[in-house]
Amino acid sequence: MRPRRKPHHNWVVWKGRTYRGLPRGKHGARHNPEIEAGHVKKMARFFEILQCAQDKIPALA
């Protein structure tokens, strides 16, 4: 996986698919923003790795 920074979202590219909905955080410096579990869960569903992600990240269950 590799993120591509865009003005308002990070695009995450993995195995030829691009998830465009990961937020960059509030306006300003945007250093190490908190990303809600719902965004991560949606991204895991998009990449069809939800079960693996839930095993590694209990907050997604």
CHARMM internal coordinates of N, CA and C (Angstrom, degrees):
IC EDIT
DIST 1 N 1 CA 1.4490
DIST 1 CA 1 C 1.5097
ANGL 1 N 1 CA 1 C 108.95
DIST 1 C 2 N 1.2976
ANGL 1 CA 1 C 2 N 114.45
DIHE 1 N 1 CA 1 C 2 N 140.16
DIST 2 N 2 CA 1.4549
ANGL 1 C 2 N 2 CA 118.43
DIHE 1 CA 1 C 2 N 2 CA 175.95
DIST 2 CA 2 C 1.5254
ANGL 2 N 2 CA 2 C 109.44
DIHE 1 C 2 N 2 CA 2 C -142.16
DIST 2 C 3 N 1.3127
ANGL 2 CA 2 C 3 N 117.15
DIHE 2 N 2 CA 2 C 3 N 126.14
DIST 3 N 3 CA 1.4709
ANGL 2 C 3 N 3 CA 119.62
DIHE 2 CA 2 C 3 N 3 CA 179.98
DIST 3 CA 3 C 1.5278
ANGL 3 N 3 CA 3 C 111.19
DIHE 2 C 3 N 3 CA 3 C -83.02
DIST 3 C 4 N 1.3225
ANGL 3 CA 3 C 4 N 115.04
DIHE 3 N 3 CA 3 C 4 N 147.72
DIST 4 N 4 CA 1.4658
ANGL 3 C 4 N 4 CA 121.66
DIHE 3 CA 3 C 4 N 4 CA 172.55
DIST 4 CA 4 C 1.5158
ANGL 4 N 4 CA 4 C 106.45
DIHE 3 C 4 N 4 CA 4 C -120.39
DIST 4 C 5 N 1.3079
ANGL 4 CA 4 C 5 N 116.42
DIHE 4 N 4 CA 4 C 5 N 121.13
DIST 5 N 5 CA 1.4616
ANGL 4 C 5 N 5 CA 120.54
DIHE 4 CA 4 C 5 N 5 CA -177.57
DIST 5 CA 5 C 1.5250
ANGL 5 N 5 CA 5 C 110.04
DIHE 4 C 5 N 5 CA 5 C -77.78
DIST 5 C 6 N 1.3202
ANGL 5 CA 5 C 6 N 115.27
DIHE 5 N 5 CA 5 C 6 N 128.87
DIST 6 N 6 CA 1.4574
ANGL 5 C 6 N 6 CA 123.33
DIHE 5 CA 5 C 6 N 6 CA 175.05
DIST 6 CA 6 C 1.5189
ANGL 6 N 6 CA 6 C 106.74
DIHE 5 C 6 N 6 CA 6 C -121.79
DIST 6 C 7 N 1.3337
ANGL 6 CA 6 C 7 N 119.83
DIHE 6 N 6 CA 6 C 7 N 171.48
DIST 7 N 7 CA 1.4679
ANGL 6 C 7 N 7 CA 120.58
DIHE 6 CA 6 C 7 N 7 CA -175.02
DIST 7 CA 7 C 1.5268
ANGL 7 N 7 CA 7 C 114.93
DIHE 6 C 7 N 7 CA 7 C -55.94
DIST 7 C 8 N 1.3291
ANGL 7 CA 7 C 8 N 118.84
DIHE 7 N 7 CA 7 C 8 N -38.81
DIST 8 N 8 CA 1.4642
ANGL 7 C 8 N 8 CA 119.99
DIHE 7 CA 7 C 8 N 8 CA -174.87
DIST 8 CA 8 C 1.5199
ANGL 8 N 8 CA 8 C 114.01
DIHE 7 C 8 N 8 CA 8 C -121.50
DIST 8 C 9 N 1.3232
ANGL 8 CA 8 C 9 N 117.98
DIHE 8 N 8 CA 8 C 9 N -16.52
DIST 9 N 9 CA 1.4577
ANGL 8 C 9 N 9 CA 122.08
DIHE 8 CA 8 C 9 N 9 CA -178.12
DIST 9 CA 9 C 1.5154
ANGL 9 N 9 CA 9 C 109.94
DIHE 8 C 9 N 9 CA 9 C -139.16
DIST 9 C 10 N 1.3107
ANGL 9 CA 9 C 10 N 115.40
DIHE 9 N 9 CA 9 C 10 N 158.97
DIST 10 N 10 CA 1.4578
ANGL 9 C 10 N 10 CA 120.88
DIHE 9 CA 9 C 10 N 10 CA 169.13
DIST 10 CA 10 C 1.5170
ANGL 10 N 10 CA 10 C 107.05
DIHE 9 C 10 N 10 CA 10 C -98.21
DIST 10 C 11 N 1.3036
ANGL 10 CA 10 C 11 N 116.72
DIHE 10 N 10 CA 10 C 11 N 131.97
DIST 11 N 11 CA 1.4511
ANGL 10 C 11 N 11 CA 120.90
DIHE 10 CA 10 C 11 N 11 CA 173.51
DIST 11 CA 11 C 1.5157
ANGL 11 N 11 CA 11 C 106.63
DIHE 10 C 11 N 11 CA 11 C -93.18
DIST 11 C 12 N 1.3201
ANGL 11 CA 11 C 12 N 117.35
DIHE 11 N 11 CA 11 C 12 N 131.49
DIST 12 N 12 CA 1.4551
ANGL 11 C 12 N 12 CA 121.96
DIHE 11 CA 11 C 12 N 12 CA 179.69
DIST 12 CA 12 C 1.5188
ANGL 12 N 12 CA 12 C 107.75
DIHE 11 C 12 N 12 CA 12 C -111.42
DIST 12 C 13 N 1.3399
ANGL 12 CA 12 C 13 N 116.26
DIHE 12 N 12 CA 12 C 13 N 123.44
DIST 13 N 13 CA 1.4588
ANGL 12 C 13 N 13 CA 122.13
DIHE 12 CA 12 C 13 N 13 CA -177.85
DIST 13 CA 13 C 1.5207
ANGL 13 N 13 CA 13 C 108.65
DIHE 12 C 13 N 13 CA 13 C -109.69
DIST 13 C 14 N 1.3482
ANGL 13 CA 13 C 14 N 115.26
DIHE 13 N 13 CA 13 C 14 N 129.67
DIST 14 N 14 CA 1.4648
ANGL 13 C 14 N 14 CA 120.33
DIHE 13 CA 13 C 14 N 14 CA 179.38
DIST 14 CA 14 C 1.5183
ANGL 14 N 14 CA 14 C 108.22
DIHE 13 C 14 N 14 CA 14 C -154.10
DIST 14 C 15 N 1.3090
ANGL 14 CA 14 C 15 N 116.19
DIHE 14 N 14 CA 14 C 15 N 128.16
DIST 15 N 15 CA 1.4688
ANGL 14 C 15 N 15 CA 123.30
DIHE 14 CA 14 C 15 N 15 CA 178.28
DIST 15 CA 15 C 1.5218
ANGL 15 N 15 CA 15 C 112.63
DIHE 14 C 15 N 15 CA 15 C 49.68
DIST 15 C 16 N 1.3118
ANGL 15 CA 15 C 16 N 116.88
DIHE 15 N 15 CA 15 C 16 N 44.57
DIST 16 N 16 CA 1.4577
ANGL 15 C 16 N 16 CA 121.37
DIHE 15 CA 15 C 16 N 16 CA 175.50
DIST 16 CA 16 C 1.5172
ANGL 16 N 16 CA 16 C 115.75
DIHE 15 C 16 N 16 CA 16 C 79.17
DIST 16 C 17 N 1.3121
ANGL 16 CA 16 C 17 N 118.14
DIHE 16 N 16 CA 16 C 17 N 1.27
DIST 17 N 17 CA 1.4598
ANGL 16 C 17 N 17 CA 121.80
DIHE 16 CA 16 C 17 N 17 CA 178.52
DIST 17 CA 17 C 1.5241
ANGL 17 N 17 CA 17 C 108.99
DIHE 16 C 17 N 17 CA 17 C -111.44
DIST 17 C 18 N 1.3368
ANGL 17 CA 17 C 18 N 116.59
DIHE 17 N 17 CA 17 C 18 N 148.80
DIST 18 N 18 CA 1.4546
ANGL 17 C 18 N 18 CA 121.70
DIHE 17 CA 17 C 18 N 18 CA -179.05
DIST 18 CA 18 C 1.5222
ANGL 18 N 18 CA 18 C 110.22
DIHE 17 C 18 N 18 CA 18 C -124.16
DIST 18 C 19 N 1.3316
ANGL 18 CA 18 C 19 N 115.91
DIHE 18 N 18 CA 18 C 19 N 119.18
DIST 19 N 19 CA 1.4643
ANGL 18 C 19 N 19 CA 122.59
DIHE 18 CA 18 C 19 N 19 CA 174.44
DIST 19 CA 19 C 1.5219
ANGL 19 N 19 CA 19 C 106.56
DIHE 18 C 19 N 19 CA 19 C -95.36
DIST 19 C 20 N 1.3379
ANGL 19 CA 19 C 20 N 116.15
DIHE 19 N 19 CA 19 C 20 N 119.77
DIST 20 N 20 CA 1.4633
ANGL 19 C 20 N 20 CA 120.99
DIHE 19 CA 19 C 20 N 20 CA -172.63
DIST 20 CA 20 C 1.5238
ANGL 20 N 20 CA 20 C 114.11
DIHE 19 C 20 N 20 CA 20 C -104.24
DIST 20 C 21 N 1.3209
ANGL 20 CA 20 C 21 N 119.03
DIHE 20 N 20 CA 20 C 21 N 10.15
DIST 21 N 21 CA 1.4571
ANGL 20 C 21 N 21 CA 120.34
DIHE 20 CA 20 C 21 N 21 CA -171.05
DIST 21 CA 21 C 1.5126
ANGL 21 N 21 CA 21 C 117.43
DIHE 20 C 21 N 21 CA 21 C -109.68
DIST 21 C 22 N 1.3205
ANGL 21 CA 21 C 22 N 119.80
DIHE 21 N 21 CA 21 C 22 N 12.64
DIST 22 N 22 CA 1.4607
ANGL 21 C 22 N 22 CA 120.59
DIHE 21 CA 21 C 22 N 22 CA -178.28
DIST 22 CA 22 C 1.5319
ANGL 22 N 22 CA 22 C 109.20
DIHE 21 C 22 N 22 CA 22 C -83.62
DIST 22 C 23 N 1.3350
ANGL 22 CA 22 C 23 N 118.25
DIHE 22 N 22 CA 22 C 23 N 114.41
DIST 23 N 23 CA 1.4689
ANGL 22 C 23 N 23 CA 120.60
DIHE 22 CA 22 C 23 N 23 CA -174.62
DIST 23 CA 23 C 1.5289
ANGL 23 N 23 CA 23 C 112.47
DIHE 22 C 23 N 23 CA 23 C -67.55
DIST 23 C 24 N 1.3247
ANGL 23 CA 23 C 24 N 115.27
DIHE 23 N 23 CA 23 C 24 N 151.97
DIST 24 N 24 CA 1.4633
ANGL 23 C 24 N 24 CA 121.37
DIHE 23 CA 23 C 24 N 24 CA 178.18
DIST 24 CA 24 C 1.5150
ANGL 24 N 24 CA 24 C 112.03
DIHE 23 C 24 N 24 CA 24 C -90.72
DIST 24 C 25 N 1.2962
ANGL 24 CA 24 C 25 N 118.27
DIHE 24 N 24 CA 24 C 25 N -8.45
DIST 25 N 25 CA 1.4627
ANGL 24 C 25 N 25 CA 121.15
DIHE 24 CA 24 C 25 N 25 CA -179.18
DIST 25 CA 25 C 1.5181
ANGL 25 N 25 CA 25 C 111.36
DIHE 24 C 25 N 25 CA 25 C 106.52
DIST 25 C 26 N 1.3201
ANGL 25 CA 25 C 26 N 114.83
DIHE 25 N 25 CA 25 C 26 N -176.59
DIST 26 N 26 CA 1.4606
ANGL 25 C 26 N 26 CA 120.71
DIHE 25 CA 25 C 26 N 26 CA -178.97
DIST 26 CA 26 C 1.5197
ANGL 26 N 26 CA 26 C 110.44
DIHE 25 C 26 N 26 CA 26 C -66.57
DIST 26 C 27 N 1.3285
ANGL 26 CA 26 C 27 N 115.71
DIHE 26 N 26 CA 26 C 27 N 160.67
DIST 27 N 27 CA 1.4577
ANGL 26 C 27 N 27 CA 120.79
DIHE 26 CA 26 C 27 N 27 CA 177.75
DIST 27 CA 27 C 1.5251
ANGL 27 N 27 CA 27 C 109.97
DIHE 26 C 27 N 27 CA 27 C -61.19
DIST 27 C 28 N 1.2867
ANGL 27 CA 27 C 28 N 116.36
DIHE 27 N 27 CA 27 C 28 N 151.49
DIST 28 N 28 CA 1.4591
ANGL 27 C 28 N 28 CA 121.49
DIHE 27 CA 27 C 28 N 28 CA -178.86
DIST 28 CA 28 C 1.5160
ANGL 28 N 28 CA 28 C 110.25
DIHE 27 C 28 N 28 CA 28 C 120.30
DIST 28 C 29 N 1.3006
ANGL 28 CA 28 C 29 N 116.52
DIHE 28 N 28 CA 28 C 29 N -142.88
DIST 29 N 29 CA 1.4663
ANGL 28 C 29 N 29 CA 121.59
DIHE 28 CA 28 C 29 N 29 CA -174.09
DIST 29 CA 29 C 1.5280
ANGL 29 N 29 CA 29 C 112.71
DIHE 28 C 29 N 29 CA 29 C -65.63
DIST 29 C 30 N 1.3226
ANGL 29 CA 29 C 30 N 118.18
DIHE 29 N 29 CA 29 C 30 N -36.70
DIST 30 N 30 CA 1.4628
ANGL 29 C 30 N 30 CA 123.65
DIHE 29 CA 29 C 30 N 30 CA 179.30
DIST 30 CA 30 C 1.5213
ANGL 30 N 30 CA 30 C 113.52
DIHE 29 C 30 N 30 CA 30 C 57.34
DIST 30 C 31 N 1.3073
ANGL 30 CA 30 C 31 N 116.53
DIHE 30 N 30 CA 30 C 31 N 38.51
DIST 31 N 31 CA 1.4622
ANGL 30 C 31 N 31 CA 120.27
DIHE 30 CA 30 C 31 N 31 CA 176.24
DIST 31 CA 31 C 1.5231
ANGL 31 N 31 CA 31 C 108.79
DIHE 30 C 31 N 31 CA 31 C -90.72
DIST 31 C 32 N 1.3160
ANGL 31 CA 31 C 32 N 117.00
DIHE 31 N 31 CA 31 C 32 N 122.17
DIST 32 N 32 CA 1.4564
ANGL 31 C 32 N 32 CA 123.96
DIHE 31 CA 31 C 32 N 32 CA 176.85
DIST 32 CA 32 C 1.5346
ANGL 32 N 32 CA 32 C 112.42
DIHE 31 C 32 N 32 CA 32 C 51.24
DIST 32 C 33 N 1.3453
ANGL 32 CA 32 C 33 N 118.11
DIHE 32 N 32 CA 32 C 33 N 61.20
DIST 33 N 33 CA 1.4627
ANGL 32 C 33 N 33 CA 119.77
DIHE 32 CA 32 C 33 N 33 CA -178.29
DIST 33 CA 33 C 1.5282
ANGL 33 N 33 CA 33 C 111.70
DIHE 32 C 33 N 33 CA 33 C -73.49
DIST 33 C 34 N 1.3196
ANGL 33 CA 33 C 34 N 115.94
DIHE 33 N 33 CA 33 C 34 N 153.50
DIST 34 N 34 CA 1.4664
ANGL 33 C 34 N 34 CA 120.48
DIHE 33 CA 33 C 34 N 34 CA 173.69
DIST 34 CA 34 C 1.5138
ANGL 34 N 34 CA 34 C 107.30
DIHE 33 C 34 N 34 CA 34 C -78.45
DIST 34 C 35 N 1.3180
ANGL 34 CA 34 C 35 N 116.37
DIHE 34 N 34 CA 34 C 35 N 130.22
DIST 35 N 35 CA 1.4542
ANGL 34 C 35 N 35 CA 121.38
DIHE 34 CA 34 C 35 N 35 CA 177.58
DIST 35 CA 35 C 1.5198
ANGL 35 N 35 CA 35 C 106.98
DIHE 34 C 35 N 35 CA 35 C -113.52
DIST 35 C 36 N 1.3144
ANGL 35 CA 35 C 36 N 116.35
DIHE 35 N 35 CA 35 C 36 N 127.26
DIST 36 N 36 CA 1.4536
ANGL 35 C 36 N 36 CA 121.50
DIHE 35 CA 35 C 36 N 36 CA -176.57
DIST 36 CA 36 C 1.5232
ANGL 36 N 36 CA 36 C 110.68
DIHE 35 C 36 N 36 CA 36 C -66.62
DIST 36 C 37 N 1.3263
ANGL 36 CA 36 C 37 N 114.97
DIHE 36 N 36 CA 36 C 37 N 149.06
DIST 37 N 37 CA 1.4649
ANGL 36 C 37 N 37 CA 120.97
DIHE 36 CA 36 C 37 N 37 CA -178.24
DIST 37 CA 37 C 1.5188
ANGL 37 N 37 CA 37 C 111.83
DIHE 36 C 37 N 37 CA 37 C -59.33
DIST 37 C 38 N 1.3223
ANGL 37 CA 37 C 38 N 117.89
DIHE 37 N 37 CA 37 C 38 N -31.76
DIST 38 N 38 CA 1.4617
ANGL 37 C 38 N 38 CA 121.34
DIHE 37 CA 37 C 38 N 38 CA 179.46
DIST 38 CA 38 C 1.5187
ANGL 38 N 38 CA 38 C 112.78
DIHE 37 C 38 N 38 CA 38 C -61.39
DIST 38 C 39 N 1.3362
ANGL 38 CA 38 C 39 N 116.94
DIHE 38 N 38 CA 38 C 39 N -37.21
DIST 39 N 39 CA 1.4637
ANGL 38 C 39 N 39 CA 120.70
DIHE 38 CA 38 C 39 N 39 CA 178.07
DIST 39 CA 39 C 1.5295
ANGL 39 N 39 CA 39 C 110.53
DIHE 38 C 39 N 39 CA 39 C -67.22
DIST 39 C 40 N 1.3140
ANGL 39 CA 39 C 40 N 116.04
DIHE 39 N 39 CA 39 C 40 N -40.46
DIST 40 N 40 CA 1.4677
ANGL 39 C 40 N 40 CA 120.47
DIHE 39 CA 39 C 40 N 40 CA -179.98
DIST 40 CA 40 C 1.5269
ANGL 40 N 40 CA 40 C 109.84
DIHE 39 C 40 N 40 CA 40 C -67.91
DIST 40 C 41 N 1.3259
ANGL 40 CA 40 C 41 N 116.49
DIHE 40 N 40 CA 40 C 41 N -40.61
DIST 41 N 41 CA 1.4651
ANGL 40 C 41 N 41 CA 120.60
DIHE 40 CA 40 C 41 N 41 CA 179.96
DIST 41 CA 41 C 1.5360
ANGL 41 N 41 CA 41 C 110.47
DIHE 40 C 41 N 41 CA 41 C -64.39
DIST 41 C 42 N 1.3139
ANGL 41 CA 41 C 42 N 116.75
DIHE 41 N 41 CA 41 C 42 N -42.05
DIST 42 N 42 CA 1.4640
ANGL 41 C 42 N 42 CA 121.01
DIHE 41 CA 41 C 42 N 42 CA 178.26
DIST 42 CA 42 C 1.5258
ANGL 42 N 42 CA 42 C 110.71
DIHE 41 C 42 N 42 CA 42 C -62.98
DIST 42 C 43 N 1.3288
ANGL 42 CA 42 C 43 N 116.73
DIHE 42 N 42 CA 42 C 43 N -41.00
DIST 43 N 43 CA 1.4566
ANGL 42 C 43 N 43 CA 120.85
DIHE 42 CA 42 C 43 N 43 CA 178.41
DIST 43 CA 43 C 1.5302
ANGL 43 N 43 CA 43 C 110.52
DIHE 42 C 43 N 43 CA 43 C -65.42
DIST 43 C 44 N 1.3293
ANGL 43 CA 43 C 44 N 117.52
DIHE 43 N 43 CA 43 C 44 N -40.90
DIST 44 N 44 CA 1.4638
ANGL 43 C 44 N 44 CA 121.24
DIHE 43 CA 43 C 44 N 44 CA 179.25
DIST 44 CA 44 C 1.5255
ANGL 44 N 44 CA 44 C 110.76
DIHE 43 C 44 N 44 CA 44 C -63.94
DIST 44 C 45 N 1.3358
ANGL 44 CA 44 C 45 N 117.12
DIHE 44 N 44 CA 44 C 45 N -38.97
DIST 45 N 45 CA 1.4705
ANGL 44 C 45 N 45 CA 120.00
DIHE 44 CA 44 C 45 N 45 CA 175.86
DIST 45 CA 45 C 1.5239
ANGL 45 N 45 CA 45 C 110.28
DIHE 44 C 45 N 45 CA 45 C -63.94
DIST 45 C 46 N 1.3268
ANGL 45 CA 45 C 46 N 116.93
DIHE 45 N 45 CA 45 C 46 N -42.06
DIST 46 N 46 CA 1.4627
ANGL 45 C 46 N 46 CA 121.39
DIHE 45 CA 45 C 46 N 46 CA -179.53
DIST 46 CA 46 C 1.5292
ANGL 46 N 46 CA 46 C 111.11
DIHE 45 C 46 N 46 CA 46 C -59.45
DIST 46 C 47 N 1.3338
ANGL 46 CA 46 C 47 N 116.60
DIHE 46 N 46 CA 46 C 47 N -42.53
DIST 47 N 47 CA 1.4636
ANGL 46 C 47 N 47 CA 121.06
DIHE 46 CA 46 C 47 N 47 CA -179.90
DIST 47 CA 47 C 1.5303
ANGL 47 N 47 CA 47 C 112.75
DIHE 46 C 47 N 47 CA 47 C -85.17
DIST 47 C 48 N 1.3393
ANGL 47 CA 47 C 48 N 116.39
DIHE 47 N 47 CA 47 C 48 N 0.83
DIST 48 N 48 CA 1.4654
ANGL 47 C 48 N 48 CA 123.02
DIHE 47 CA 47 C 48 N 48 CA 178.70
DIST 48 CA 48 C 1.5298
ANGL 48 N 48 CA 48 C 112.16
DIHE 47 C 48 N 48 CA 48 C 59.92
DIST 48 C 49 N 1.3434
ANGL 48 CA 48 C 49 N 115.73
DIHE 48 N 48 CA 48 C 49 N 42.82
DIST 49 N 49 CA 1.4681
ANGL 48 C 49 N 49 CA 121.94
DIHE 48 CA 48 C 49 N 49 CA 178.59
DIST 49 CA 49 C 1.5275
ANGL 49 N 49 CA 49 C 110.82
DIHE 48 C 49 N 49 CA 49 C -129.28
DIST 49 C 50 N 1.3301
ANGL 49 CA 49 C 50 N 116.34
DIHE 49 N 49 CA 49 C 50 N 24.88
DIST 50 N 50 CA 1.4642
ANGL 49 C 50 N 50 CA 120.07
DIHE 49 CA 49 C 50 N 50 CA -174.05
DIST 50 CA 50 C 1.5234
ANGL 50 N 50 CA 50 C 112.14
DIHE 49 C 50 N 50 CA 50 C -60.08
DIST 50 C 51 N 1.3206
ANGL 50 CA 50 C 51 N 118.62
DIHE 50 N 50 CA 50 C 51 N -45.09
DIST 51 N 51 CA 1.4675
ANGL 50 C 51 N 51 CA 120.55
DIHE 50 CA 50 C 51 N 51 CA -178.18
DIST 51 CA 51 C 1.5239
ANGL 51 N 51 CA 51 C 111.32
DIHE 50 C 51 N 51 CA 51 C -60.25
DIST 51 C 52 N 1.3065
ANGL 51 CA 51 C 52 N 116.89
DIHE 51 N 51 CA 51 C 52 N -44.43
DIST 52 N 52 CA 1.4693
ANGL 51 C 52 N 52 CA 120.98
DIHE 51 CA 51 C 52 N 52 CA 178.57
DIST 52 CA 52 C 1.5360
ANGL 52 N 52 CA 52 C 110.25
DIHE 51 C 52 N 52 CA 52 C -63.63
DIST 52 C 53 N 1.3232
ANGL 52 CA 52 C 53 N 116.84
DIHE 52 N 52 CA 52 C 53 N -42.98
DIST 53 N 53 CA 1.4649
ANGL 52 C 53 N 53 CA 120.83
DIHE 52 CA 52 C 53 N 53 CA 179.95
DIST 53 CA 53 C 1.5194
ANGL 53 N 53 CA 53 C 111.08
DIHE 52 C 53 N 53 CA 53 C -63.39
DIST 53 C 54 N 1.3417
ANGL 53 CA 53 C 54 N 117.35
DIHE 53 N 53 CA 53 C 54 N -39.67
DIST 54 N 54 CA 1.4574
ANGL 53 C 54 N 54 CA 120.69
DIHE 53 CA 53 C 54 N 54 CA 179.28
DIST 54 CA 54 C 1.5300
ANGL 54 N 54 CA 54 C 111.14
DIHE 53 C 54 N 54 CA 54 C -66.29
DIST 54 C 55 N 1.3205
ANGL 54 CA 54 C 55 N 116.93
DIHE 54 N 54 CA 54 C 55 N -32.63
DIST 55 N 55 CA 1.4627
ANGL 54 C 55 N 55 CA 119.86
DIHE 54 CA 54 C 55 N 55 CA 176.62
DIST 55 CA 55 C 1.5281
ANGL 55 N 55 CA 55 C 111.51
DIHE 54 C 55 N 55 CA 55 C -66.49
DIST 55 C 56 N 1.3224
ANGL 55 CA 55 C 56 N 117.03
DIHE 55 N 55 CA 55 C 56 N -35.41
DIST 56 N 56 CA 1.4620
ANGL 55 C 56 N 56 CA 122.39
DIHE 55 CA 55 C 56 N 56 CA -177.26
DIST 56 CA 56 C 1.5211
ANGL 56 N 56 CA 56 C 113.72
DIHE 55 C 56 N 56 CA 56 C -88.48
DIST 56 C 57 N 1.3484
ANGL 56 CA 56 C 57 N 116.74
DIHE 56 N 56 CA 56 C 57 N -30.29
DIST 57 N 57 CA 1.4585
ANGL 56 C 57 N 57 CA 121.92
DIHE 56 CA 56 C 57 N 57 CA -176.25
DIST 57 CA 57 C 1.5301
ANGL 57 N 57 CA 57 C 108.57
DIHE 56 C 57 N 57 CA 57 C -124.35
DIST 57 C 58 N 1.3283
ANGL 57 CA 57 C 58 N 118.84
DIHE 57 N 57 CA 57 C 58 N 96.78
DIST 58 N 58 CA 1.4655
ANGL 57 C 58 N 58 CA 121.73
DIHE 57 CA 57 C 58 N 58 CA -175.59
DIST 58 CA 58 C 1.5307
ANGL 58 N 58 CA 58 C 114.13
DIHE 57 C 58 N 58 CA 58 C -59.34
DIST 58 C 59 N 1.3187
ANGL 58 CA 58 C 59 N 118.78
DIHE 58 N 58 CA 58 C 59 N -25.66
DIST 59 N 59 CA 1.4622
ANGL 58 C 59 N 59 CA 121.16
DIHE 58 CA 58 C 59 N 59 CA -178.90
DIST 59 CA 59 C 1.5250
ANGL 59 N 59 CA 59 C 112.47
DIHE 58 C 59 N 59 CA 59 C -66.26
DIST 59 C 60 N 1.3166
ANGL 59 CA 59 C 60 N 118.28
DIHE 59 N 59 CA 59 C 60 N -13.96
DIST 60 N 60 CA 1.4650
ANGL 59 C 60 N 60 CA 121.51
DIHE 59 CA 59 C 60 N 60 CA -179.39
DIST 60 CA 60 C 1.5266
ANGL 60 N 60 CA 60 C 113.13
DIHE 59 C 60 N 60 CA 60 C -87.13
DIST 60 C 61 N 1.3085
ANGL 60 CA 60 C 61 N 116.02
DIHE 60 N 60 CA 60 C 61 N -10.19
DIST 61 N 61 CA 1.4799
ANGL 60 C 61 N 61 CA 119.92
DIHE 60 CA 60 C 61 N 61 CA -176.45
DIST 61 CA 61 C 1.5097
ANGL 61 N 61 CA 61 C 112.35
DIHE 60 C 61 N 61 CA 61 C -69.82
END
COOR INIT
IC SEED 1 N 1 CA 1 C
IC BUILD
